[in-house]
Amino acid sequence: MIIFTLKIAGGNPTALVYRYVSKNKTIKKLLKIVEQVGFVSGNKLEMSGGELCINATLAFASTLKQKGILYTSGVKEPILYENKVNNTTIKIPLKYKKERNIILFEGIGFICSNRLKPTKSILKFYCNKYNLPAFGLIKYNQVNITPYVYVKAINSFVKETACGSGSISYNIFSGRKRIIQPTGKIIKVNIKKDKIFVSAEVIK
């Protein structure tokens, strides 16, 4: 028996799983109705591929009390969060490297490009090149982005309806702070010294 809740952050649906029998069967089943699956234990979120997923972290934070700390895969340090009405903000001590149009985090990497064709093979190549659990491509037009993400452990390739880590990458690449997702929803990104603030609407 699978026990999970569905949350949508920035227009991006995430299944937060609290009880399951088979992890692989649960992932396979839920990926038919959502874009990512995370497994919850206390205040810890573990993504299906061990990757960092900002929208799933926002979704998870929205299920907790008004403010506090949580942990998620892809980031070693604790993450501060705060919930307001239909809006969640997370404060992440997220280290990154920038190589021209490539942004690398501990749990995921992104390339911001309108030249590359979004395919599983190209993102798998970058995933292996940088030895990361996941890699994405951000196609952009001013404040609008179209994100694609490959997750190595489950060999998935998804055109995302919204992407928090992709929005952070595009912020680092372009300086944009209000980034419009394919859903039309807005994810706000603000970097202050070594902390990254991300805010989005989260609904059931």
Secondary structure, 3 states (H helix, E strand, C coil): CCEEEEEEECCEEEEEEEECCCHHHHHHHHCCCCCEEEEEECCEEEECCCCCCHHHHHHHHCCCCCEEEEEECCCCCCEEEEEECCEEEEEECCCCEEECCEEECCCCEEEECCCCCCCHHHHHHHHHHCCCCEEEEEEEECCEEEEEEEECCCCEEEECCCCHHHHHHHHHHHCCCEEECCCCCEEEEEEECCEEEEEEEEEC
